[in-house]
Amino acid sequence: MTMELFWEAFPLVTLGLGTGIYGVLVGAGGGFILAPVLILFFDMDPRIAAGTSLALVAVNSISGFAAYRQTGLIDIRSGILFALAAIPGSIIAPLALHMVAGSAFKVMFGLLLLVLAAQLAFKPDYAEKDGFDAKIKDSDDLNVDNANAIPSWAYFSIKSRRLKSSTGKIYQYKFNEILAIVFNFFLGFLSSFFGTGGGFLRTPILVALFKFPIHVAVATSIFSLSIYASFGALSHAYMGNIQFYPTLLWSGAGLVLGGQIGARLMETLRGLIIMRLLLVVVLILGIQLVIQGVGLWPEVL
């Protein structure tokens, strides 16, 4: 490898590796990092950044799913339903993307990240509450769930889940399946529009609103992403919004490795630590994008 090729590949592989670890660790696929970083630090057109980012999210989530499927933490039914609900919006979004100016795109993306950061900051303890992450010994006599945490207005179409991880931990919870599916329909559009994959929104909302155990939310989000992000990426490719070389090639290589590492680290971390990791990056990137969108941040850093 020549030095020129090395310096072309090194920053992209490093970006992919770091994003792959972090994205799979928090169930976000890494798009919420990739899209703004490609815009801010690689001077990429926002539309190309969104398309390339979503393609990379597909690569990362497929890699993460391959690692998570052995852990027993994936809620298969929910993941498939969430993906099917998200696919239509993820295909339509690239068409709408060409109607939005680059500066407006940055401001909207930044504000979206700041709203999420505020939600994480003002409810820092929800990931640790009893019944949200039930880690108990396997027994048919135990009945740990989160039914009391569900608001009365949402108590329809309630479905129960009970998963046993590869380490012997039991995760038992209930949630409103219809509302979760509707939420993922809109998330599919937003995720493809912003090139994020949507996991950075899905994971905390599955935990905070639908009361999923955080480790199940992370693994299920990655599984769902592996399906619908691929459809969204194909739509972006058709629209010419993907930079296949060098970004997709080199960052994709880093993402595959990072996804495997992140999945193996996830089960060892407490839920609150995972959500705080998510908060830091979301807040910083949100502020940067809003400032650049209104013209106060240099286009090339």
Backbone bond lengths (Angstrom), bond angles and torsions (degrees), N, CA, C in turn:
res aa  C-N    CA-C-N  psi(-1)  N-CA   C-N-CA  omega(-1)  CA-C   N-CA-C  phi
1 M - - - 1.466 - - 1.528 109.53 -
2 T 1.338 116.26 124.62 1.456 120.42 178.54 1.519 110.30 -70.79
3 M 1.350 115.90 160.85 1.458 119.87 179.88 1.525 111.17 -62.52
4 E 1.318 116.76 -36.02 1.467 120.05 179.32 1.529 110.61 -63.14
5 L 1.328 115.35 -43.80 1.460 119.63 178.98 1.524 110.51 -67.60
6 F 1.332 116.19 -37.62 1.459 119.98 179.31 1.522 111.12 -61.04
7 W 1.327 117.25 -47.83 1.468 120.21 -177.97 1.520 112.34 -71.90
8 E 1.325 116.96 -20.12 1.458 119.78 172.65 1.518 110.31 -75.98
9 A 1.333 116.59 -40.32 1.456 120.95 -174.70 1.526 113.07 -83.98
10 F 1.329 117.83 -35.80 1.467 121.18 -171.22 1.525 113.73 -56.92
11 P 1.348 119.98 -51.86 1.475 118.19 -178.87 1.523 113.09 -63.76
12 L 1.335 117.32 -32.60 1.464 120.26 -179.11 1.527 111.39 -75.03
13 V 1.328 116.94 -39.67 1.466 120.00 176.39 1.525 109.79 -65.31
14 T 1.337 116.72 -41.13 1.465 120.87 178.68 1.523 110.90 -62.80
15 L 1.333 116.25 -43.62 1.463 120.96 176.77 1.525 110.15 -59.64
16 G 1.324 116.43 -44.79 1.466 120.26 179.95 1.515 112.50 -64.95
17 L 1.320 117.06 -42.05 1.462 120.88 -178.76 1.526 111.07 -63.78
18 G 1.340 116.29 -50.71 1.460 120.24 -179.50 1.516 112.40 -63.60
19 T 1.322 115.66 -42.38 1.462 120.30 179.91 1.519 111.07 -68.03
20 G 1.331 116.36 -38.07 1.456 120.49 179.70 1.517 111.64 -61.87
21 I 1.335 116.61 -44.63 1.463 120.49 178.89 1.520 110.11 -63.78
22 Y 1.330 116.17 -51.72 1.463 120.68 -174.91 1.521 111.74 -67.93
23 G 1.331 115.98 -44.01 1.463 120.09 -176.74 1.511 113.00 -62.70
24 V 1.322 117.48 -44.35 1.458 120.59 179.14 1.521 110.53 -72.15
25 L 1.337 116.55 -31.95 1.462 120.82 179.84 1.523 112.21 -62.40
26 V 1.351 117.08 -35.55 1.463 120.58 -178.87 1.528 112.59 -105.92
27 G 1.331 117.42 6.99 1.463 121.28 176.17 1.504 114.28 73.54
28 A 1.327 117.33 24.64 1.459 120.52 -173.38 1.517 113.29 -109.18
29 G 1.316 118.23 -8.68 1.459 120.08 -179.79 1.509 113.91 76.77
30 G 1.330 118.05 -19.89 1.459 122.02 176.25 1.507 115.69 94.63
31 G 1.335 118.21 -2.73 1.461 119.92 -177.48 1.514 113.44 -63.42
32 F 1.345 117.09 -31.86 1.455 119.77 -179.37 1.528 111.21 -69.50
33 I 1.340 117.08 -15.73 1.460 121.16 172.77 1.522 109.86 -93.60
34 L 1.320 116.68 -46.97 1.459 121.53 -173.12 1.519 113.31 -61.05
35 A 1.344 117.12 -50.08 1.461 119.58 -175.10 1.526 112.26 -59.39
36 P 1.347 120.24 -53.68 1.461 118.99 179.37 1.516 114.11 -66.03
37 V 1.343 118.61 -34.29 1.462 120.31 178.59 1.524 110.73 -65.85
38 L 1.323 117.53 -41.33 1.465 120.64 177.74 1.522 111.18 -63.37
39 I 1.332 116.73 -35.25 1.467 121.10 178.14 1.524 110.95 -73.14
40 L 1.322 116.72 -48.08 1.463 121.71 -171.42 1.521 113.42 -78.63
41 F 1.332 117.72 -39.72 1.458 120.46 -171.30 1.527 114.42 -109.30
42 F 1.331 117.82 -17.48 1.455 120.46 179.19 1.525 111.88 -113.18
43 D 1.340 116.34 7.18 1.464 122.77 175.89 1.528 112.16 51.94
44 M 1.320 116.11 42.91 1.460 120.74 -178.29 1.521 109.91 -93.21
45 D 1.320 116.54 141.69 1.450 121.46 175.37 1.527 109.55 -55.83
46 P 1.337 118.31 135.46 1.474 120.40 -176.06 1.521 114.50 -54.04
47 R 1.324 117.48 -36.90 1.462 119.59 -179.22 1.531 111.07 -69.19
48 I 1.330 115.91 -42.20 1.461 119.92 177.59 1.523 110.17 -67.46
49 A 1.333 115.90 -37.82 1.468 119.94 177.98 1.525 110.80 -62.21
50 A 1.329 117.07 -42.45 1.464 120.74 -179.91 1.524 111.20 -63.64
51 G 1.329 116.63 -45.89 1.463 120.31 -178.72 1.520 112.40 -67.65
52 T 1.339 116.08 -45.62 1.465 119.79 179.76 1.515 110.49 -64.96
53 S 1.332 116.60 -40.38 1.457 120.88 178.92 1.522 110.93 -60.91
54 L 1.329 117.17 -44.93 1.465 119.42 -178.57 1.528 111.02 -65.53
55 A 1.345 117.13 -36.65 1.462 119.80 175.77 1.525 110.82 -62.81
56 L 1.340 116.11 -39.45 1.453 120.49 177.82 1.529 111.19 -68.84
57 V 1.333 116.67 -35.99 1.463 120.55 175.65 1.522 110.23 -60.85
58 A 1.334 116.93 -40.52 1.461 120.52 178.21 1.525 110.37 -61.45
59 V 1.339 115.99 -44.02 1.470 120.20 178.32 1.521 110.38 -61.39
60 N 1.345 116.43 -47.10 1.461 121.15 -176.87 1.526 111.89 -65.61
61 S 1.334 116.98 -42.60 1.464 119.65 -177.49 1.521 111.47 -69.78
62 I 1.316 117.70 -34.38 1.465 119.87 175.68 1.524 110.09 -65.25
63 S 1.341 115.89 -41.47 1.462 120.03 176.75 1.524 110.93 -63.66
64 G 1.346 116.68 -43.14 1.458 120.68 178.96 1.512 112.32 -65.04
65 F 1.332 116.40 -41.43 1.470 120.48 178.44 1.521 110.98 -60.68
66 A 1.331 116.44 -41.06 1.462 120.14 179.33 1.525 110.82 -59.85
67 A 1.341 116.20 -34.37 1.466 119.92 178.96 1.527 111.62 -80.15
68 Y 1.343 117.95 -39.06 1.462 121.49 -175.78 1.523 113.70 -74.34
69 R 1.316 118.14 -23.97 1.473 119.85 -172.25 1.524 112.09 -64.67
70 Q 1.327 117.42 -18.85 1.460 120.16 178.44 1.526 112.32 -88.61
71 T 1.339 118.17 -7.76 1.464 120.77 -174.66 1.519 113.35 -87.37
72 G 1.341 118.27 -18.36 1.457 121.64 -176.99 1.517 113.40 77.83
73 L 1.333 118.11 10.72 1.461 122.00 -175.86 1.526 113.66 -93.77
74 I 1.319 118.44 -4.66 1.468 121.02 -176.53 1.524 110.46 -87.07
75 D 1.323 116.16 125.43 1.462 122.61 172.01 1.535 105.93 -83.63
76 I 1.324 115.91 92.79 1.461 121.41 -171.08 1.526 112.10 -59.84
77 R 1.340 117.49 -48.78 1.465 120.74 -178.32 1.526 110.71 -58.09
78 S 1.318 117.05 -49.24 1.460 120.47 -178.70 1.520 110.95 -63.66
79 G 1.327 117.20 -42.06 1.456 120.30 -179.37 1.514 112.56 -60.35
80 I 1.335 116.69 -41.62 1.465 120.42 179.34 1.526 110.62 -67.93
81 L 1.343 117.27 -44.68 1.465 120.58 179.45 1.519 111.32 -62.76
82 F 1.323 117.73 -42.11 1.459 121.49 179.51 1.531 110.27 -62.92
83 A 1.328 116.53 -41.17 1.454 120.56 -179.27 1.521 111.55 -66.50
84 L 1.340 116.70 -44.86 1.467 120.55 179.82 1.531 110.72 -61.75
85 A 1.332 116.62 -37.61 1.464 120.16 178.78 1.515 111.55 -68.83
86 A 1.333 117.35 -31.25 1.464 121.17 -174.75 1.525 113.58 -85.69
87 I 1.328 118.05 -22.42 1.465 120.84 -173.84 1.532 113.56 -58.34
88 P 1.349 120.76 -47.00 1.473 119.06 -178.40 1.531 113.31 -56.94
89 G 1.328 116.67 -46.27 1.458 119.60 -179.87 1.508 112.85 -66.82
90 S 1.324 117.40 -34.73 1.462 120.46 -178.60 1.524 111.50 -69.02
91 I 1.337 117.49 -25.39 1.463 121.52 177.99 1.523 111.02 -82.99
92 I 1.324 117.13 -37.22 1.474 122.17 -177.61 1.524 111.98 -74.23
93 A 1.328 117.90 -33.86 1.463 122.10 -172.02 1.530 114.70 -55.83
94 P 1.348 120.83 -41.14 1.465 118.98 179.96 1.527 113.80 -58.29
95 L 1.344 117.01 -28.45 1.461 119.99 177.34 1.525 110.57 -67.95
96 A 1.343 116.46 -42.18 1.463 121.15 179.15 1.518 111.54 -69.38
97 L 1.329 117.11 -28.35 1.454 121.72 -176.66 1.518 112.00 -60.92
98 H 1.341 117.82 -34.08 1.452 121.36 -177.92 1.532 112.30 -74.78
99 M 1.332 117.70 -5.39 1.461 121.29 178.73 1.527 112.32 -96.17
100 V 1.333 116.96 -1.26 1.464 120.82 -173.83 1.522 110.24 -113.91
101 A 1.332 117.78 133.64 1.459 123.02 177.93 1.523 110.04 -67.50
102 G 1.351 116.04 151.28 1.453 120.87 -177.72 1.517 113.42 -58.75
103 S 1.338 117.90 -42.23 1.465 120.63 -178.74 1.530 111.32 -65.73
104 A 1.326 116.11 -41.02 1.462 119.85 177.90 1.527 110.85 -64.63
105 F 1.325 115.81 -37.34 1.458 121.23 177.78 1.530 110.47 -58.59
106 K 1.342 115.94 -46.29 1.464 120.28 -178.24 1.525 111.90 -64.26
107 V 1.340 116.15 -42.59 1.463 119.84 -179.52 1.532 110.36 -64.20
108 M 1.332 117.23 -45.42 1.459 120.46 -179.67 1.524 111.42 -62.40
109 F 1.324 115.88 -43.53 1.455 120.29 179.59 1.537 110.02 -63.43
110 G 1.335 115.94 -44.61 1.458 119.95 179.96 1.519 112.51 -61.90
111 L 1.324 116.88 -43.01 1.467 120.49 179.14 1.520 110.93 -64.95
112 L 1.318 116.52 -38.25 1.460 120.11 177.94 1.531 110.58 -61.00
113 L 1.327 116.05 -41.86 1.456 119.98 178.84 1.534 111.39 -66.81
114 L 1.323 117.29 -38.18 1.462 120.31 -179.34 1.527 111.77 -68.36
115 V 1.326 116.78 -36.16 1.466 119.82 176.16 1.526 110.01 -62.12
116 L 1.317 116.33 -43.39 1.453 120.30 178.43 1.528 110.69 -64.36
117 A 1.334 116.88 -42.57 1.464 120.32 179.91 1.523 111.26 -59.99
118 A 1.339 116.80 -40.89 1.464 120.67 178.83 1.523 110.39 -63.96
119 Q 1.342 116.15 -41.10 1.461 119.63 179.99 1.530 110.99 -63.14
120 L 1.311 117.15 -38.77 1.454 121.22 178.88 1.529 111.57 -71.01
121 A 1.331 116.12 -38.68 1.464 120.78 -175.56 1.523 112.14 -70.24
122 F 1.344 117.33 -38.32 1.458 120.30 -174.55 1.532 113.23 -86.44
123 K 1.344 116.64 -7.84 1.470 119.22 173.92 1.519 108.36 -130.96
124 P 1.336 118.06 63.28 1.460 120.75 -172.77 1.510 114.77 -72.58
125 D 1.340 118.23 -15.39 1.453 119.65 -172.24 1.515 114.85 -104.81
126 Y 1.342 118.62 0.51 1.463 118.03 -172.89 1.516 112.70 -66.04
127 A 1.318 116.96 -25.95 1.461 119.52 -177.99 1.519 112.67 -72.02
128 E 1.344 117.70 -12.58 1.452 120.35 -176.21 1.529 113.10 -109.11
129 K 1.332 118.94 -0.46 1.462 120.41 -175.16 1.524 111.64 -69.38
130 D 1.348 115.44 147.19 1.462 120.88 179.63 1.525 109.85 -58.63
131 G 1.329 115.40 137.13 1.454 120.65 177.48 1.513 112.80 92.08
132 F 1.345 118.73 -17.69 1.453 120.74 177.69 1.525 111.01 -83.87
133 D 1.328 115.89 -30.84 1.452 120.65 -179.97 1.521 107.58 -135.81
134 A 1.318 117.18 75.93 1.463 121.81 -172.61 1.517 109.91 -76.66
135 K 1.320 116.99 110.62 1.454 122.36 179.89 1.528 106.88 -114.17
136 I 1.305 116.77 92.66 1.453 121.17 -172.76 1.515 109.86 -134.25
137 K 1.325 116.23 165.55 1.459 120.26 177.35 1.521 110.00 -73.65
138 D 1.307 114.88 148.47 1.463 120.62 -177.89 1.532 110.80 -67.66
139 S 1.337 116.37 120.35 1.460 121.04 177.57 1.505 109.26 -159.36
140 D 1.324 117.33 133.89 1.455 120.51 179.55 1.521 111.65 -68.95
141 D 1.341 117.82 -17.40 1.456 121.41 -178.11 1.520 112.93 -83.09
142 L 1.345 116.42 -15.13 1.461 119.63 -177.75 1.513 109.89 -83.89
143 N 1.313 116.95 142.65 1.459 121.28 -177.33 1.523 109.17 -140.22
144 V 1.338 115.30 70.71 1.460 120.95 -179.13 1.522 108.42 -96.36
145 D 1.321 117.41 118.91 1.459 119.90 177.90 1.519 109.17 -146.88
146 N 1.332 114.97 -177.07 1.460 120.34 -174.43 1.518 111.45 -117.44
147 A 1.324 117.78 26.06 1.466 120.84 -174.81 1.525 111.93 -57.74
148 N 1.327 117.71 -37.79 1.465 120.21 -178.06 1.524 112.96 -69.09
149 A 1.340 117.04 -17.44 1.461 120.49 -178.78 1.523 112.16 -85.87
150 I 1.331 118.57 -8.40 1.455 122.22 -178.86 1.522 109.73 -84.63
151 P 1.355 118.71 126.03 1.474 120.35 178.88 1.519 111.01 -59.53
152 S 1.341 116.70 148.87 1.460 120.67 -176.86 1.524 112.31 -61.68
153 W 1.350 117.20 -34.26 1.466 120.05 -178.30 1.525 112.07 -67.79
154 A 1.343 116.74 -19.80 1.463 120.66 -177.61 1.520 112.57 -100.77
155 Y 1.367 116.38 9.25 1.454 118.44 -174.01 1.531 111.23 -86.26
156 F 1.303 116.18 64.00 1.460 122.90 170.41 1.528 106.42 -141.12
157 S 1.290 116.77 156.58 1.465 121.83 -176.71 1.529 111.63 50.43
158 I 1.335 116.06 40.01 1.453 119.91 179.45 1.528 109.71 -79.12
159 K 1.308 115.85 129.68 1.463 122.03 177.91 1.525 109.63 -119.27
160 S 1.314 114.93 145.24 1.459 120.80 179.25 1.522 109.95 -105.45
161 R 1.322 114.71 145.68 1.456 120.69 175.49 1.535 108.49 -132.40
162 R 1.317 115.16 147.23 1.456 121.04 175.42 1.524 107.49 -144.04
163 L 1.327 116.04 114.56 1.455 121.48 -177.51 1.522 110.13 -119.90
164 K 1.309 115.69 145.35 1.456 121.03 173.49 1.516 108.58 -117.32
165 S 1.334 116.58 121.26 1.451 120.76 -177.96 1.521 111.06 -77.65
166 S 1.318 115.46 169.56 1.457 120.43 -179.74 1.516 112.04 -66.08
167 T 1.339 116.69 -17.90 1.466 120.46 178.57 1.526 112.25 -91.39
168 G 1.340 117.77 1.52 1.456 121.73 177.89 1.507 115.15 92.24
169 K 1.343 118.37 3.80 1.460 121.30 179.05 1.528 110.42 -80.98
170 I 1.337 115.45 144.61 1.455 121.37 179.64 1.522 109.57 -104.84
171 Y 1.332 116.93 131.65 1.469 123.07 176.63 1.527 107.04 -119.64
172 Q 1.327 117.23 112.31 1.460 122.26 -177.31 1.522 109.22 -125.77
173 Y 1.335 117.27 128.07 1.457 121.02 -173.27 1.518 110.38 -158.82
174 K 1.345 116.62 163.90 1.455 124.01 176.19 1.519 108.85 -129.93
175 F 1.354 116.25 149.79 1.462 119.96 178.02 1.519 109.52 -158.22
176 N 1.334 115.32 164.06 1.460 121.29 178.40 1.529 108.55 -83.84
177 E 1.320 115.64 106.20 1.463 120.50 -173.45 1.520 112.61 -68.00
178 I 1.333 117.81 -39.76 1.466 120.46 -178.29 1.524 110.97 -64.04
179 L 1.340 117.17 -46.97 1.465 120.02 179.05 1.526 111.27 -61.86
180 A 1.324 117.01 -38.04 1.462 120.61 179.17 1.526 110.88 -64.98
181 I 1.327 117.25 -38.21 1.463 120.89 178.37 1.521 110.82 -67.44
182 V 1.339 117.33 -43.71 1.467 121.14 178.33 1.533 110.56 -60.70
183 F 1.318 115.99 -43.98 1.460 120.74 177.76 1.521 110.92 -56.87
184 N 1.331 117.38 -42.02 1.461 120.87 -178.31 1.522 112.84 -72.23
185 F 1.327 117.13 -23.81 1.468 119.95 174.18 1.529 109.83 -61.83
186 F 1.324 117.05 -48.99 1.466 120.94 179.03 1.528 111.38 -70.50
187 L 1.303 116.77 -33.45 1.454 120.47 179.84 1.524 111.20 -64.93
188 G 1.331 116.89 -34.25 1.454 119.95 178.68 1.519 111.98 -59.22
189 F 1.340 116.53 -42.10 1.468 120.50 178.11 1.521 110.55 -65.78
190 L 1.338 115.87 -49.42 1.465 120.08 -177.82 1.524 111.90 -61.07
191 S 1.309 115.92 -40.73 1.458 119.50 -176.16 1.520 111.79 -66.41
192 S 1.316 117.38 -41.87 1.458 120.68 179.59 1.523 110.79 -73.85
193 F 1.335 117.56 -36.16 1.468 122.22 179.37 1.523 110.48 -61.41
194 F 1.340 116.17 -44.29 1.459 120.54 -177.91 1.527 112.95 -93.26
195 G 1.331 117.37 -5.00 1.457 120.47 178.66 1.504 114.08 71.82
196 T 1.317 118.50 22.21 1.456 122.07 -173.11 1.518 113.94 -97.66
197 G 1.330 117.31 -21.28 1.459 119.77 -173.79 1.512 112.56 87.16
198 G 1.325 118.41 -21.70 1.454 122.00 173.38 1.506 116.38 86.77
199 G 1.336 118.11 -9.83 1.451 119.93 -178.47 1.515 113.24 -63.79
200 F 1.337 116.75 -29.00 1.463 119.69 -179.77 1.531 111.05 -67.13
201 L 1.331 117.53 -20.15 1.457 121.43 172.35 1.524 111.61 -95.51
202 R 1.342 116.63 -40.25 1.459 120.08 -174.57 1.526 111.78 -63.90
203 T 1.308 118.06 -47.15 1.457 120.08 -174.28 1.524 112.88 -57.94
204 P 1.350 119.52 -55.00 1.468 118.14 179.84 1.522 113.55 -65.25
205 I 1.340 118.22 -31.14 1.463 119.83 -179.35 1.522 110.96 -75.29
206 L 1.317 117.81 -37.05 1.463 119.67 174.70 1.525 110.58 -60.27
207 V 1.331 116.20 -35.60 1.461 120.22 -179.88 1.526 111.21 -78.16
208 A 1.339 116.88 -49.73 1.467 120.77 -172.86 1.516 113.07 -76.68
209 L 1.328 118.16 -39.33 1.461 121.47 -175.15 1.525 112.58 -96.64
210 F 1.328 116.16 -43.13 1.465 119.55 -175.27 1.530 113.22 -100.78
211 K 1.323 116.50 0.01 1.466 122.84 170.96 1.526 114.14 63.36
212 F 1.323 116.89 32.49 1.462 120.10 172.73 1.525 109.19 -69.75
213 P 1.329 118.55 144.00 1.469 119.92 166.98 1.532 108.09 -59.15
214 I 1.311 117.68 138.89 1.458 119.25 -170.20 1.526 113.24 -61.89
215 H 1.333 117.56 -38.13 1.456 118.85 -179.27 1.531 111.59 -68.31
216 V 1.316 117.06 -33.77 1.466 120.93 175.28 1.530 109.94 -70.21
217 A 1.332 117.42 -40.78 1.465 121.33 178.36 1.521 110.97 -59.83
218 V 1.324 117.08 -42.83 1.464 121.90 179.74 1.525 110.73 -62.05
219 A 1.314 117.15 -52.66 1.466 121.03 -176.37 1.526 111.82 -66.16
220 T 1.340 117.57 -40.50 1.458 121.33 -179.62 1.516 110.94 -68.18
221 S 1.326 116.83 -37.91 1.459 120.76 178.10 1.523 111.14 -62.21
222 I 1.324 116.69 -43.50 1.462 120.49 178.26 1.527 111.32 -63.36
223 F 1.318 117.08 -40.87 1.467 121.18 178.20 1.527 110.50 -61.90
224 S 1.333 116.69 -47.02 1.458 120.74 179.18 1.523 111.02 -61.62
225 L 1.334 116.60 -42.68 1.463 121.46 178.53 1.525 112.02 -59.29
226 S 1.312 116.32 -38.42 1.461 119.41 -177.18 1.529 111.85 -61.65
227 I 1.327 116.33 -23.26 1.466 120.40 179.23 1.523 111.60 -87.90
228 Y 1.354 116.56 -60.64 1.468 117.14 -170.28 1.518 114.08 -81.42
229 A 1.333 118.52 -24.17 1.462 118.99 175.94 1.528 110.39 -64.96
230 S 1.328 115.86 -31.52 1.473 119.61 178.13 1.527 110.50 -65.34
231 F 1.347 117.64 -40.77 1.460 120.55 177.34 1.529 110.85 -65.62
232 G 1.325 116.61 -43.18 1.458 120.18 178.51 1.512 111.92 -62.86
233 A 1.337 116.95 -39.21 1.460 121.10 179.26 1.529 111.01 -64.18
234 L 1.326 116.86 -38.77 1.468 120.13 177.27 1.523 110.62 -63.01
235 S 1.340 117.06 -39.11 1.459 120.68 177.51 1.521 110.81 -64.26
236 H 1.333 116.93 -42.87 1.466 120.78 177.02 1.534 110.96 -63.09
237 A 1.329 116.96 -39.31 1.462 120.51 179.24 1.525 110.55 -62.23
238 Y 1.333 116.34 -41.20 1.463 120.96 178.16 1.527 111.38 -61.98
239 M 1.353 115.95 -35.40 1.466 121.11 179.60 1.529 112.79 -82.11
240 G 1.323 117.53 -2.20 1.463 121.39 179.58 1.517 113.64 76.31
241 N 1.347 117.19 28.42 1.463 121.37 -174.82 1.524 114.03 -99.04
242 I 1.337 118.77 13.72 1.464 120.54 -176.69 1.527 110.55 -118.77
243 Q 1.331 116.01 130.59 1.468 121.56 173.72 1.536 107.24 -93.33
244 F 1.316 116.05 97.23 1.458 120.39 -174.58 1.527 111.98 -68.82
245 Y 1.330 116.17 -37.61 1.469 120.08 177.50 1.521 109.44 -133.31
246 P 1.317 117.94 132.66 1.473 126.64 7.01 1.536 114.35 -93.92
247 T 1.360 117.32 -11.20 1.464 119.81 -167.06 1.523 113.48 -64.28
248 L 1.339 117.46 -51.84 1.459 119.58 -176.54 1.525 111.26 -64.56
249 L 1.329 116.99 -40.79 1.461 120.30 -177.88 1.529 111.78 -64.21
250 W 1.329 117.06 -56.22 1.459 120.04 -172.57 1.529 112.58 -75.98
251 S 1.324 117.23 -43.03 1.468 118.74 178.03 1.528 110.43 -66.83
252 G 1.326 116.35 -35.38 1.460 120.07 178.00 1.517 111.84 -61.94
253 A 1.337 117.18 -38.69 1.458 120.77 178.12 1.529 110.46 -62.51
254 G 1.336 116.28 -43.32 1.458 119.95 177.79 1.512 112.28 -66.01
255 L 1.328 117.14 -37.35 1.459 121.49 -179.67 1.524 112.59 -64.14
256 V 1.303 117.15 -40.17 1.464 120.25 -179.17 1.526 110.48 -60.20
257 L 1.331 116.12 -45.88 1.459 120.06 178.59 1.528 110.94 -67.88
258 G 1.334 116.83 -44.60 1.455 121.07 -179.09 1.515 112.65 -62.83
259 G 1.325 117.08 -36.30 1.459 120.87 179.46 1.520 112.00 -62.87
260 Q 1.321 116.59 -38.68 1.460 120.08 178.93 1.531 111.03 -67.81
261 I 1.325 116.20 -39.60 1.466 120.55 179.93 1.526 110.52 -67.23
262 G 1.345 116.61 -45.98 1.456 121.06 -177.89 1.517 112.72 -60.44
263 A 1.324 116.75 -41.45 1.469 120.29 -179.01 1.524 111.34 -64.14
264 R 1.313 116.97 -33.33 1.462 120.05 -179.85 1.532 112.32 -77.89
265 L 1.315 116.75 -23.09 1.461 120.34 178.17 1.525 112.69 -83.95
266 M 1.337 117.42 -27.38 1.461 121.71 -168.16 1.520 113.93 -57.31
267 E 1.331 117.11 -46.85 1.469 119.39 -173.49 1.520 112.78 -69.29
268 T 1.327 117.59 -14.16 1.460 120.12 -179.02 1.523 112.45 -88.25
269 L 1.334 118.66 -9.87 1.462 122.15 -176.67 1.521 111.64 -101.49
270 R 1.324 116.98 145.09 1.459 122.38 174.03 1.524 109.76 -69.08
271 G 1.340 115.21 150.06 1.459 120.07 -177.96 1.516 113.51 -58.40
272 L 1.326 117.71 -40.10 1.459 120.88 -177.79 1.523 111.49 -64.21
273 I 1.322 117.09 -36.51 1.463 120.75 177.94 1.524 109.94 -64.31
274 I 1.322 117.13 -42.31 1.465 121.31 179.60 1.524 110.76 -60.21
275 M 1.352 117.49 -44.89 1.452 120.47 -178.14 1.529 111.97 -69.61
276 R 1.318 117.97 -32.27 1.461 120.33 176.65 1.523 111.09 -69.43
277 L 1.313 116.71 -36.82 1.462 119.82 174.67 1.524 110.33 -60.45
278 L 1.313 115.84 -40.26 1.461 121.22 178.38 1.525 111.13 -64.73
279 L 1.331 117.27 -42.15 1.458 122.40 -177.43 1.520 112.25 -60.39
280 V 1.326 118.00 -45.10 1.467 121.83 -173.96 1.520 111.67 -59.49
281 V 1.317 116.34 -51.28 1.459 119.74 -176.59 1.530 111.45 -69.59
282 V 1.318 117.42 -40.50 1.466 120.84 179.67 1.526 110.64 -60.50
283 L 1.322 117.31 -43.30 1.466 121.43 -179.12 1.520 111.45 -64.42
284 I 1.320 117.49 -48.07 1.470 121.48 -178.04 1.522 111.48 -62.73
285 L 1.323 116.94 -48.18 1.465 119.91 -177.69 1.526 111.21 -68.61
286 G 1.323 117.57 -34.74 1.465 120.22 177.50 1.514 111.81 -61.77
287 I 1.312 117.01 -45.30 1.473 121.52 179.46 1.523 110.34 -63.47
288 Q 1.328 117.27 -44.99 1.463 121.07 -179.21 1.525 111.94 -60.43
289 L 1.327 116.61 -43.35 1.464 119.40 -177.13 1.522 112.14 -69.64
290 V 1.328 117.85 -39.26 1.467 119.97 177.94 1.521 109.98 -63.24
291 I 1.327 117.27 -44.79 1.469 121.04 -179.52 1.523 110.89 -62.31
292 Q 1.337 116.46 -43.31 1.472 118.47 179.53 1.513 111.10 -68.67
293 G 1.319 117.25 -37.45 1.461 120.52 -178.45 1.508 113.18 -62.85
294 V 1.345 117.16 -32.64 1.475 119.45 179.09 1.525 111.17 -91.35
295 G 1.330 116.68 5.65 1.464 119.70 171.54 1.511 115.73 92.63
296 L 1.326 118.53 12.05 1.474 121.19 -177.47 1.524 112.30 -101.28
297 W 1.319 117.59 -3.32 1.462 122.64 -179.70 1.522 108.08 -116.68
298 P 1.344 119.38 133.62 1.465 121.00 -178.05 1.522 111.97 -60.70
299 E 1.307 116.18 143.50 1.462 120.82 -178.44 1.511 112.36 -68.30
300 V 1.341 116.87 -31.03 1.450 120.61 178.06 1.508 107.70 -122.28
301 L 1.365 117.22 119.22 1.457 120.79 -178.11 1.505 110.89 -90.57
